[in-house]
Amino acid sequence: METKKWDDAAKLYISIVDETEKEATKSVGGAPPPGKWDKSDVALYNAASCFKAARRYDSAMRTYERLFNDYPGSELAKTALFFVA
């Protein structure tokens, strides 16, 4: 896949996470509304992987850091920490 497509895919994943987080802040207790897609950790991991494929390593590192900081209980957070280290 060409670099621009990887970059576009990463940005789409991040926009999904941002929208989910925005919706979560509107709900009681900060949790996503019932039935709302809540795989933000997976989306961030996929975004970071896409940035790596596009050779945008700084963006990949920032995305892995966001995953680790925002979703520390996720199994993917451990993998993200590995890539940042």
DOZADREN-637435 format. One record per residue: residue number from 1; y, z, x of N, C-alpha, C, O, CB in turn. Coordinates in Angstrom, 2 decimals. Each point is the difference from the previous one (the first is absolute). Last residue first. Glycine has a CB too. Layout:
N
+-----+---------+---------+---------+---------+---------+---------+---------+---------+---------+---------+---------+---------+---------+---------+---------+
! num !    n_py !    n_pz !    n_px !   ca_py !   ca_pz !   ca_px !    c_py !    c_pz !    c_px !    o_py !    o_pz !    o_px !   cb_py !   cb_pz !   cb_px !
+-----+---------+---------+---------+---------+---------+---------+---------+---------+---------+---------+---------+---------+---------+---------+---------+
! NUM !       Y !       Z !       X !       Y !       Z !       X !       Y !       Z !       X !       Y !       Z !       X !       Y !       Z !       X !
...
+-----+---------+---------+---------+---------+---------+---------+---------+---------+---------+---------+---------+---------+---------+---------+---------+
//
This chain:
85
+-----+---------+---------+---------+---------+---------+---------+---------+---------+---------+---------+---------+---------+---------+---------+---------+
! num !    n_py !    n_pz !    n_px !   ca_py !   ca_pz !   ca_px !    c_py !    c_pz !    c_px !    o_py !    o_pz !    o_px !   cb_py !   cb_pz !   cb_px !
+-----+---------+---------+---------+---------+---------+---------+---------+---------+---------+---------+---------+---------+---------+---------+---------+
!  85 !    1.83 !   23.97 !    9.76 !   -0.17 !    0.74 !    1.26 !   -0.16 !   -0.92 !    1.19 !   -0.16 !    0.47 !    1.13 !   -0.87 !    1.36 !   -2.40 !
!  84 !    1.27 !   -3.36 !   -3.30 !    1.32 !    0.39 !    0.51 !   -0.12 !    0.63 !    1.37 !    0.90 !   -0.12 !    0.83 !   -0.09 !    0.45 !   -3.17 !
!  83 !   -4.72 !   -1.59 !   -0.08 !    0.74 !   -1.18 !    0.41 !    1.37 !    0.34 !    0.60 !    0.49 !   -0.72 !    0.87 !   -1.69 !   -0.56 !   -2.64 !
!  82 !   -1.49 !    4.79 !    0.00 !   -0.68 !   -0.61 !    1.14 !    0.78 !   -1.19 !    0.52 !    0.17 !   -0.15 !    1.21 !   -2.37 !    0.93 !   -2.11 !
!  81 !    3.59 !    1.22 !   -3.09 !    0.37 !    0.82 !    1.16 !   -0.63 !   -0.56 !    1.26 !    0.63 !   -0.02 !    1.06 !   -0.43 !    2.05 !   -2.52 !
!  80 !   -1.45 !   -3.98 !   -2.58 !    1.39 !   -0.36 !    0.32 !    0.46 !    0.78 !    1.24 !    0.66 !   -0.56 !    0.88 !   -0.18 !    0.08 !   -3.31 !
!  79 !   -4.63 !    1.56 !    0.60 !   -0.07 !   -1.28 !    0.68 !    1.39 !   -0.45 !    0.44 !    0.18 !   -0.53 !    1.10 !   -2.21 !   -0.08 !   -2.45 !
!  78 !    1.75 !    4.45 !   -1.23 !   -0.63 !    0.25 !    1.30 !   -0.08 !   -1.28 !    0.81 !    0.24 !    0.01 !    1.21 !   -1.57 !    1.87 !   -2.20 !
!  77 !    2.86 !   -2.11 !   -3.42 !    1.01 !    0.62 !    0.85 !   -0.56 !    0.28 !    1.39 !    0.71 !   -0.12 !    1.00 !    0.37 !    1.15 !   -3.03 !
!  76 !   -3.79 !   -2.65 !   -1.58 !    0.67 !   -1.04 !    0.78 !    1.09 !    0.56 !    0.90 !    0.39 !   -0.65 !    0.97 !   -0.88 !   -0.94 !   -2.81 !
!  75 !   -1.85 !    4.34 !   -1.23 !   -0.89 !   -0.36 !    1.11 !    0.66 !   -1.06 !    0.89 !   -0.23 !   -0.04 !    1.20 !   -1.79 !    0.59 !   -2.62 !
!  74 !    5.10 !    2.83 !   -1.41 !   -0.76 !   -1.23 !   -0.14 !   -0.91 !   -0.21 !    1.22 !    0.38 !    0.31 !    1.13 !    1.47 !   -1.31 !   -2.53 !
!  73 !    1.52 !    4.52 !    0.75 !   -1.34 !    0.31 !   -0.46 !   -0.90 !   -1.22 !   -0.14 !   -1.20 !    0.14 !   -0.26 !    2.18 !    1.78 !   -0.91 !
!  72 !    3.76 !   -2.12 !    2.40 !   -0.79 !    0.64 !    1.06 !   -1.43 !    0.34 !   -0.40 !   -0.86 !    0.15 !    0.87 !    2.98 !    0.77 !   -0.02 !
!  71 !    2.00 !   -3.96 !   -2.42 !   -1.34 !    0.21 !   -0.59 !   -0.93 !    0.66 !    1.02 !   -1.04 !   -0.56 !    0.35 !    1.36 !   -1.44 !   -1.86 !
!  70 !    4.31 !    1.04 !    2.54 !    0.08 !    0.08 !   -1.46 !   -1.33 !    0.34 !   -0.67 !   -0.03 !    0.54 !   -1.10 !    1.87 !   -2.18 !    1.22 !
!  69 !   -1.41 !    1.09 !    4.73 !    0.95 !    1.03 !   -0.46 !   -0.01 !    0.19 !   -1.51 !    0.10 !    1.13 !   -0.48 !    1.30 !   -1.68 !    2.44 !
!  68 !   -4.13 !   -2.85 !    0.10 !   -0.41 !    1.32 !    0.47 !    0.90 !    1.10 !   -0.55 !   -0.49 !    1.06 !   -0.41 !   -0.39 !   -2.13 !    2.49 !
!  67 !    2.03 !   -3.41 !   -3.06 !   -1.27 !    0.35 !   -0.62 !   -0.43 !    1.41 !    0.39 !   -0.38 !    0.79 !   -0.85 !   -0.27 !   -3.21 !    0.84 !
!  66 !    4.39 !    0.64 !    2.17 !    0.31 !    0.33 !   -1.40 !   -1.27 !    0.42 !   -0.74 !    0.01 !    0.96 !   -0.76 !    1.92 !   -2.58 !    0.78 !
!  65 !   -2.45 !    0.04 !    4.34 !    0.64 !    1.32 !    0.00 !    0.34 !    0.44 !   -1.42 !   -0.19 !    1.16 !   -0.36 !    1.13 !   -1.62 !    2.64 !
!  64 !   -2.60 !   -3.89 !   -1.70 !   -1.06 !    0.98 !    0.25 !    0.57 !    1.42 !   -0.01 !   -0.62 !    0.91 !   -0.55 !   -0.65 !   -2.62 !    1.91 !
!  63 !    4.38 !   -1.71 !   -1.65 !   -0.77 !    0.07 !   -1.24 !   -1.17 !    0.97 !    0.15 !   -0.29 !    0.76 !   -0.92 !    0.94 !   -3.13 !    0.37 !
!  62 !    2.03 !    1.44 !    4.31 !    0.79 !    0.73 !   -0.99 !   -0.78 !    0.18 !   -1.30 !    0.08 !    1.05 !   -0.64 !    2.04 !   -1.96 !    1.66 !
!  61 !   -4.09 !   -1.76 !    2.33 !    0.03 !    1.41 !    0.40 !    0.78 !    0.84 !   -1.02 !   -0.45 !    1.08 !   -0.38 !    0.30 !   -1.76 !    2.79 !
!  60 !    0.09 !   -4.00 !   -3.02 !   -1.33 !    0.56 !   -0.23 !    0.00 !    1.49 !    0.33 !   -0.53 !    0.81 !   -0.77 !   -0.54 !   -3.04 !    1.28 !
!  59 !    4.92 !   -0.20 !    0.49 !   -0.12 !    0.21 !   -1.44 !   -1.36 !    0.61 !   -0.35 !   -0.09 !    0.85 !   -0.88 !    1.64 !   -2.79 !    0.48 !
!  58 !   -0.86 !    0.74 !    4.86 !    0.90 !    1.11 !   -0.36 !   -0.08 !    0.31 !   -1.49 !   -0.04 !    1.16 !   -0.39 !    1.58 !   -1.81 !    2.27 !
!  57 !   -3.95 !   -3.10 !   -0.21 !   -0.61 !    1.28 !    0.35 !    0.90 !    1.20 !   -0.33 !   -0.50 !    1.05 !   -0.39 !   -0.74 !   -2.24 !    2.18 !
!  56 !    0.41 !   -3.91 !   -3.08 !    1.19 !    0.83 !   -0.19 !   -0.42 !    1.45 !    0.21 !   -0.12 !    0.78 !   -0.95 !    1.21 !   -2.45 !   -0.69 !
!  55 !   -3.93 !   -2.40 !    1.52 !    0.51 !    0.42 !    1.31 !    1.35 !    0.70 !   -0.09 !    0.82 !   -0.06 !    0.91 !   -2.04 !   -1.84 !    0.10 !
!  54 !   -1.89 !    0.38 !   -4.54 !    1.20 !   -0.80 !    0.20 !    0.66 !    0.30 !    1.34 !    1.04 !   -0.57 !    0.33 !   -0.72 !    0.52 !   -2.81 !
!  53 !   -4.09 !    2.52 !    1.13 !   -0.45 !   -1.40 !    0.05 !    1.17 !   -0.95 !    0.24 !   -0.17 !   -1.05 !    0.61 !   -1.71 !    1.63 !   -2.16 !
!  52 !    2.83 !    3.99 !    0.89 !   -0.68 !   -0.20 !    1.29 !   -0.44 !   -1.46 !    0.14 !    0.16 !   -0.59 !    1.07 !   -0.95 !    2.99 !   -1.09 !
!  51 !    2.65 !   -1.14 !   -4.08 !    1.03 !   -0.04 !    1.05 !   -0.64 !   -0.21 !    1.37 !    0.54 !   -0.75 !    0.82 !    0.93 !    2.25 !   -2.20 !
!  50 !   -4.40 !   -0.86 !   -2.20 !    0.65 !   -1.31 !   -0.08 !    1.09 !   -0.14 !    1.05 !    0.13 !   -1.05 !    0.64 !   -0.63 !    0.97 !   -3.09 !
!  49 !   -1.58 !    4.24 !    2.03 !   -0.95 !   -0.98 !    0.55 !    0.59 !   -1.41 !   -0.03 !   -0.18 !   -0.78 !    0.94 !   -1.73 !    2.23 !   -1.71 !
!  48 !    4.34 !    2.00 !   -1.27 !    0.02 !    0.16 !    1.45 !   -0.93 !   -1.00 !    0.67 !    0.33 !   -0.56 !    1.05 !    0.21 !    3.00 !   -1.34 !
!  47 !   -0.57 !   -2.29 !   -4.39 !    1.27 !   -0.53 !    0.48 !    0.07 !    0.09 !    1.53 !    0.41 !   -0.95 !    0.66 !    0.70 !    1.63 !   -2.82 !
!  46 !   -4.79 !    1.27 !    0.02 !   -0.09 !   -1.46 !   -0.03 !    1.29 !   -0.64 !    0.52 !   -0.04 !   -1.01 !    0.71 !   -1.54 !    1.16 !   -2.64 !
!  45 !    1.54 !    4.50 !    1.44 !   -0.93 !   -0.38 !    1.08 !   -0.11 !   -1.53 !    0.07 !    0.02 !   -0.58 !    1.09 !   -1.31 !    2.75 !   -1.40 !
!  44 !    3.77 !   -0.40 !   -3.21 !    0.70 !    0.17 !    1.27 !   -0.88 !   -0.40 !    1.18 !    0.47 !   -0.62 !    0.95 !    0.89 !    2.46 !   -1.96 !
!  43 !   -3.32 !   -1.87 !   -3.27 !    1.01 !   -1.06 !    0.10 !    0.77 !    0.10 !    1.31 !    0.28 !   -1.01 !    0.64 !   -0.08 !    0.98 !   -3.13 !
!  42 !   -3.26 !    3.43 !    1.45 !   -0.72 !   -1.24 !    0.30 !    1.01 !   -1.15 !    0.19 !   -0.14 !   -0.81 !    0.92 !   -1.88 !    1.61 !   -2.24 !
!  41 !    3.71 !    3.32 !   -0.09 !   -0.48 !    0.12 !    1.38 !   -0.72 !   -1.27 !    0.43 !    0.17 !   -0.44 !    1.14 !   -0.39 !    2.92 !   -1.44 !
!  40 !    1.70 !   -2.09 !   -4.17 !    1.09 !   -0.27 !    0.94 !   -0.45 !    0.11 !    1.45 !    0.48 !   -0.74 !    0.85 !    1.11 !    1.58 !   -2.55 !
!  39 !   -3.60 !   -0.91 !   -3.04 !   -0.72 !   -0.23 !    1.25 !    1.03 !   -0.32 !    1.09 !   -0.18 !   -0.92 !    0.80 !   -1.89 !    0.07 !   -2.04 !
!  38 !    2.14 !    1.66 !   -4.02 !    0.42 !    0.94 !    1.04 !   -0.92 !   -0.12 !    1.22 !   -0.78 !    0.90 !    0.29 !    1.69 !    0.66 !   -2.04 !
!  37 !    0.74 !   -3.81 !   -3.44 !   -0.73 !   -0.27 !    1.23 !    0.50 !    0.95 !    1.08 !    1.20 !    0.05 !    0.28 !   -1.53 !   -2.47 !   -0.92 !
!  36 !    0.54 !    3.83 !   -4.52 !    0.77 !   -0.78 !    0.97 !   -0.82 !   -0.16 !    1.27 !   -0.68 !    0.93 !    0.42 !    2.86 !   -0.11 !   -1.39 !
!  35 !   -3.45 !    1.85 !   -2.92 !   -0.38 !   -1.40 !   -0.05 !    0.75 !   -0.88 !    0.98 !   -0.29 !   -1.20 !    0.11 !   -0.25 !    1.57 !   -2.46 !
!  34 !    2.95 !    4.10 !    1.15 !   -1.42 !   -0.26 !   -0.26 !   -0.28 !   -1.49 !   -0.11 !    0.74 !   -0.74 !   -0.65 !   -0.91 !    2.94 !   -0.52 !
!  33 !    4.33 !   -0.81 !    4.18 !   -0.35 !    0.09 !   -1.41 !   -1.49 !   -0.30 !   -0.21 !   -0.58 !   -0.77 !    0.77 !    2.93 !    0.10 !   -1.39 !
!  32 !   -0.88 !    2.69 !    5.33 !    0.14 !   -1.26 !   -0.72 !   -0.39 !    0.17 !   -1.47 !   -0.88 !    0.81 !   -0.30 !    0.41 !   -2.08 !    2.42 !
!  31 !    2.49 !    5.47 !    0.39 !   -1.25 !   -0.77 !    0.02 !    0.21 !   -1.31 !   -0.74 !    0.81 !   -0.08 !   -0.93 !   -2.18 !    2.20 !    1.03 !
!  30 !    4.64 !    1.58 !    0.39 !   -0.04 !   -0.97 !    1.08 !   -1.29 !   -0.79 !    0.11 !   -0.17 !   -0.75 !    0.96 !    1.70 !    2.23 !    0.19 !
!  29 !    0.08 !    1.95 !   -4.52 !   -0.79 !    0.46 !    1.13 !   -0.13 !   -0.99 !    1.14 !   -0.68 !    0.29 !    0.98 !   -0.53 !    1.04 !   -2.59 !
!  28 !    2.57 !   -3.42 !   -2.91 !   -0.02 !    1.44 !    0.18 !   -0.91 !    0.34 !    1.18 !   -1.12 !   -0.49 !    0.09 !    1.54 !    0.87 !   -2.56 !
!  27 !    2.02 !   -5.19 !    2.41 !   -0.97 !    0.76 !   -0.81 !    0.06 !    1.48 !    0.34 !    0.57 !    0.39 !    1.01 !   -2.04 !   -2.41 !   -1.14 !
!  26 !    4.07 !   -1.34 !    2.41 !    0.47 !    0.08 !   -1.39 !   -0.92 !    0.87 !   -0.86 !    0.42 !    0.50 !   -1.04 !    0.59 !   -2.77 !    1.31 !
!  25 !   -1.99 !    1.20 !    4.27 !    1.12 !    0.94 !   -0.03 !    0.56 !    0.15 !   -1.41 !    0.66 !    1.00 !   -0.30 !   -0.13 !   -1.61 !    2.65 !
!  24 !   -3.99 !   -2.52 !   -1.51 !   -0.50 !    1.37 !    0.12 !    1.14 !    1.00 !   -0.07 !   -0.18 !    1.08 !   -0.57 !   -1.72 !   -1.91 !    1.95 !
!  23 !    2.83 !   -3.83 !   -1.27 !   -0.53 !    0.41 !   -1.30 !   -0.45 !    1.46 !    0.03 !    0.17 !    0.73 !   -0.98 !   -0.88 !   -3.10 !    0.53 !
!  22 !    2.04 !    0.48 !    4.49 !    1.17 !    0.10 !   -0.88 !   -0.43 !    0.47 !   -1.39 !    0.65 !    0.84 !   -0.61 !    0.52 !   -2.67 !    1.90 !
!  21 !   -4.52 !    0.89 !    1.86 !    0.69 !    1.25 !    0.32 !    1.22 !    0.20 !   -0.89 !    0.30 !    1.13 !   -0.39 !   -1.10 !   -1.32 !    2.74 !
!  20 !   -1.54 !   -3.85 !   -2.77 !   -0.84 !    1.11 !   -0.47 !    0.67 !    1.34 !    0.27 !   -0.01 !    0.89 !   -0.85 !   -2.04 !   -2.27 !    1.27 !
!  19 !    4.12 !   -2.46 !    1.30 !    0.12 !    0.02 !   -1.47 !   -0.82 !    1.16 !   -0.58 !    0.45 !    0.68 !   -0.92 !   -0.10 !   -3.18 !    0.90 !
!  18 !   -0.67 !    1.71 !    4.66 !    1.34 !    0.46 !   -0.35 !    0.18 !    0.12 !   -1.50 !    0.59 !    0.97 !   -0.48 !    0.28 !   -2.02 !    2.56 !
!  17 !   -4.88 !   -0.84 !   -0.47 !    0.07 !    1.44 !    0.28 !    1.36 !    0.55 !   -0.41 !    0.07 !    1.05 !   -0.64 !   -1.69 !   -1.33 !    2.56 !
!  16 !    1.07 !   -4.34 !   -2.23 !   -0.85 !    0.67 !   -0.99 !    0.05 !    1.50 !    0.19 !    0.11 !    0.75 !   -0.98 !   -1.61 !   -2.75 !    0.89 !
!  15 !    3.66 !   -0.66 !    3.25 !    0.76 !    0.03 !   -1.25 !   -0.81 !    0.66 !   -1.11 !    0.57 !    0.68 !   -0.86 !    0.65 !   -2.77 !    1.55 !
!  14 !   -3.31 !    1.40 !    3.46 !    1.00 !    1.06 !    0.09 !    0.82 !    0.08 !   -1.28 !    0.35 !    1.09 !   -0.45 !   -0.25 !   -1.39 !    2.94 !
!  13 !   -3.25 !   -3.19 !   -2.10 !   -0.68 !    1.30 !   -0.06 !    1.02 !    1.14 !    0.00 !   -0.13 !    0.94 !   -0.78 !   -1.85 !   -1.93 !    1.97 !
!  12 !    3.68 !   -3.30 !   -0.50 !   -0.44 !    0.17 !   -1.38 !   -0.72 !    1.34 !   -0.18 !    0.25 !    0.72 !   -0.97 !   -0.45 !   -3.22 !    0.73 !
!  11 !    1.49 !    1.19 !    4.56 !    1.17 !    0.38 !   -0.79 !   -0.37 !    0.21 !   -1.47 !    0.56 !    0.88 !   -0.67 !    0.90 !   -2.16 !    2.25 !
!  10 !   -4.79 !   -0.34 !    1.33 !    0.36 !    1.38 !    0.35 !    1.17 !    0.48 !   -0.84 !   -0.02 !    1.12 !   -0.51 !   -0.80 !   -1.49 !    2.86 !
!   9 !   -0.43 !   -4.14 !   -2.76 !   -1.00 !    0.88 !   -0.60 !    0.33 !    1.46 !    0.28 !   -0.10 !    0.85 !   -0.90 !   -1.64 !   -2.65 !    1.15 !
!   8 !    4.38 !   -1.49 !    1.81 !    0.27 !    0.05 !   -1.44 !   -0.99 !    0.94 !   -0.71 !    0.39 !    0.75 !   -0.89 !    0.50 !   -3.11 !    1.00 !
!   7 !   -1.59 !    1.52 !    4.47 !    1.22 !    0.78 !   -0.19 !    0.33 !    0.15 !   -1.49 !    0.37 !    1.08 !   -0.45 !    0.48 !   -1.89 !    2.68 !
!   6 !   -4.40 !   -1.98 !   -1.03 !   -0.36 !    1.40 !    0.28 !    1.20 !    0.90 !   -0.27 !   -0.12 !    1.06 !   -0.62 !   -1.56 !   -1.79 !    2.36 !
!   5 !    2.45 !   -3.83 !   -2.06 !   -0.81 !    0.45 !   -1.12 !   -0.45 !    1.44 !    0.20 !   -0.02 !    0.78 !   -0.96 !   -0.74 !   -3.14 !    0.58 !
!   4 !    3.16 !    0.19 !    3.85 !    0.86 !    0.27 !   -1.15 !   -0.79 !    0.52 !   -1.19 !    0.48 !    0.86 !   -0.74 !    1.07 !   -2.65 !    1.53 !
!   3 !   -3.90 !    0.41 !    3.20 !    0.73 !    1.25 !    0.13 !    0.84 !    0.32 !   -1.23 !    0.01 !    1.15 !   -0.45 !    0.04 !   -1.51 !    2.89 !
!   2 !   -4.43 !   -2.71 !   -3.07 !    1.21 !   -0.05 !    0.82 !    0.79 !    1.30 !   -0.10 !   -0.13 !    0.75 !   -0.97 !    0.21 !   -3.23 !    0.66 !
!   1 !   -5.47 !    1.97 !   -0.08 !    1.17 !    0.00 !   -0.86 !    1.24 !    0.00 !    0.90 !    0.02 !    0.68 !    1.03 !   -1.26 !    0.56 !   -2.91 !
+-----+---------+---------+---------+---------+---------+---------+---------+---------+---------+---------+---------+---------+---------+---------+---------+
//
